[in-house]
Structure formats: structure tokens, C-alpha cells
Amino acid sequence: MPKAAMFDMSGARTGECELSEAIFGIEPNESVLHDAVKNYLANQRQGTQSALTKGEVSYSTAKPWRQKGTGRARAGSKGSPIWTHGGVAFAPKPRSYRYSLNKKARRLALKSALSAKAAAEEIIVIHDMQMDEIRTRTFKNLLDKVGATGKTLVVTAGPDANIVKSARNLQGVETTMASTLNPYVVLNNTRLVIAEDALAKIEEVYA
């Protein structure tokens, strides 16, 4: 059964926490993970790029020069895509890049990402993770003591303004809730610091 190191809010190690085999102990499916990451990135695209086509640019409709006898190539319009200030051939237009994956694929991708992190021993569980006030230095000291160096994802059970505001000025530290966890943010961070109650929620929902 996969395990993760458990610490308290003082940064002292209190033991190990057993993780659910069904969520943190499966063989990662690389194909589904690739699909999930590609889907997440596609859904983040704004799709607001736009350029003018030949029919949309403003130009004189007069023929630039006569058809024959000049020695130059035939030209009938200054709005041609091959002319400077002309239109764009196959111009991009605003569109939506969003598409969806089925529920089973999304769940399998998240389990695969969490299992990969568990296998690499990059998951840290914090017992009773809460802060009475917003203190960036206090939260940074906690992360340093538990070994959460580099890019770190902090997972809480629900909205926690004190933790979010204490972590938001720390470079490389990202916060999310158990209900909004996705494969991309899991893989995009080196360490996962999970509150004990958030871990219970993950295991309850995805088991």
C-alpha cells in the first residue's frame, strides 16, 4: 500500500499516512494523462485571435496596372494576400478550442497523476492544516521544514482564505481545493502538500 510522510503544523514529522491503493497505487496510464493535459491546455485558450481577409481589408478597387505589356506579373487588386497591407489568406478568426473528455477518462487521468506522485514519494500530508492569521513567512517556514522545495501544490479540503493568502506571494507555490484538483496541476508541480482532511475528501470522492 502506498504511503506518504505526515507532518504537523510545526513541521515535525509525526509518522506515515497510508494512501488509498485505488487512487494512489494504480499503474499510471500515460495515454490518458496526455489526453487530459492536452484537454486542459486547450480549454485555457482564449481563442480571440483575428486577422482581416482579402474581403475585409480597405483598398482601392482600381487595377494597379494594365494586364499585359508591362513585364510584371498580373495584378488585379491591392488587397491580395501577396501584397503588403493586403488581406491574410486563411485568416484566423475567433473560435472556441474547448472540448470535453468523458468522466471515466478524467478520473483515470487524475488517479494516474496522483499514483505517479505517490510512487515518486512526492506527496506530503499535513495534519490539521489551518492558520489563524495570514502569515506568509509562517507558511514558508512550514513548507521548508517539510521539504516542499521547488514548485509546490497545496491542496485544501475547501476554501481557506488564510492559507491561500499566505501562500500566494510565495514563488512556485500554488493552491487548490480537493474538489478542483486536475491532472495538469498535479503533474506541473514537484511536490504535493495535502491537508489530511483534503486527502480524506479525495479518497471519498474518487475511490
N, C-alpha and C positions, 0 to 999 in steps of 0.2 A: 504494500500500500504506500502511495507517495506521501511524503511528509514535508513540512515547512517549519523553519525556525520561528519560534514565538517570542515576542518581547513585550515588556510593559511600557508605559509612557515615559519612564525614566531612562529607557534604553537598555535596561538589564534583561538578559536572556532568561526566560522562565521555563524553557523546555522546547518540545517539538509538538506540532499540531498535525494530526492525521488528516489528510485530504481525501475527498471522495474519489474512489477509483473510477467511477463512471464519468467524472468530469475532468479530473487531473491525471488520470492514468491510462488514457487511450493512446493508440498509435496515431500520431498526427497525420492528417490527410492533406498532403501538400497541394494537390489539385484543387480541393475545395477552399483551402486557405488562399490560394492565388485568386480564385474567383471572388472570394469575399473582399479581399483587399482592392481588387480592380473595381468591384462594385462600389465600395466606399469612396474611392477617389473619384469615380465618375459622378457620383451623386453630389460631390462637393463642388463640381464645376458650375460656374455661373451661366455659361452659355450666352454671354451678352456680346460676343464679338460680331462685328458687322462691317461690311465694305460695300461700296457702290458698284453696281454692274454697269455695263455699257448703256443700258436704257435709263440709268438713274443719274449719271454724271451730266454736268451742264457743259455744252459745247456748241459751236456753230454747226449748222447743218449743211453749210456750203462745202462742196467738194474741194479739198485742199489744192489740187492741180488737175490738169486735164488727164484723161485716161491714157492717151498714147503720146509718144514723141518726146518725152522728157528724159527718158533713160532711167527714171526712177520706178520703183515698184508702184503698182496701182494702189490708190488710196481714195476711199470714199467718205471717211468720217474721222474727225479728230477725237472722237470718243472711243476709238478702237483700243482694245486692251494692250496692243503692242506700242501704243503711243504714250509719251509722257503725259501725265494728267488724264489719261484715258480711264475707262472703267476697268474693273477686275474680272478676269474670266473665272467663272465658278466661284463667285464671291461668297465668303461665309456670311451666314445670317443668324440672328438669334434663334436658339433652339434649346431644348431640354436634353440633357445627357442622362437623365435619371432612368434607372431600370431596377427591377427588384429580383432578389433571389428567393427561392421558396424557403419556408420556415425550417425544414429539416436541414437544408444546406447551411443556413445561418447558424443554427445550433451546433452542427458538426464542426463548422469553422471555428466557433468560439471555444468549443471543447478542445479542438486540436491546438489552438494557440495557448490555452491555459496548460494543457498537458506538456507542451514543449517547454514552457517556462518552469513547470514543476520538475521536469526531467533535468533541466539545466540548473536547478536549485537557485532560481532567481525570484522566488516568492517568499515574502516576509509577512508574517501575521502579527498584528499589534492588538494586545488585549486591552479592551475598554479604551479605544482611541477616541478621545474627546479633549477639547481645550476650553477652558473657562473664559479666555480672552484671546484677542487677535495678537499673536506674538510671532513674527517671522523668525526671529533668532531662536526662540524656543523650539519651533518646529524643525528648523535646520539642524539644531543640535541633536534632536531625536533621530533624524534621517542619517546623520553622520555616525551616531552611535550604533545604529542597527546595520550599518554597512550599505545603505542605499545611496551609492555614489553614481554619478553619470545620470542618464535620463531615467526618471522615476515616475511611475504612475501610482497615485494614491487613490485607493478605492474606498469609498464610504458607503454605509448602508442606505443613507438618504441625504437630503440637503443638509449641509453643515457649514454655515457661513463662516464660523471661526476657523475651521480647518482650511476651507477654500481661500479665505483672505490671508491666512498665514502663509500659504504655500504659493500664492500667485506671483509673488515677486522673486521667487527662487528660480534661478536659471535651470532649465532642463526638468523642472518638476511640473507635472500635470495632474489634475484631479478629475475624478469622475465618480458616478454612483454605480452601484451594482446593477441597477435596472437599465443603465445606458451603456454598459460595457460592450465593446465590439472588438473583433479580431485585430483590426488595424492598430488601434491604440495600444493593445496588449503587445503586439509584435514590435511596435515602434518605440518601445521603452525597454531599457535594460533590466530594471527592477520593478517588481510589483509589490507595493506595500498595501496590504489589505487589512481593514479593520475586522476584528473577529466576528462582529455581528453582520458585516457585509459578506464575509465568507459563508456564514450560515444561510444568508439570503440567496447567494449564488447557488449553493448546493441544493437548496429547497426548490428553486425555480427550474434549474437545468438538469437535475438528477433524473 
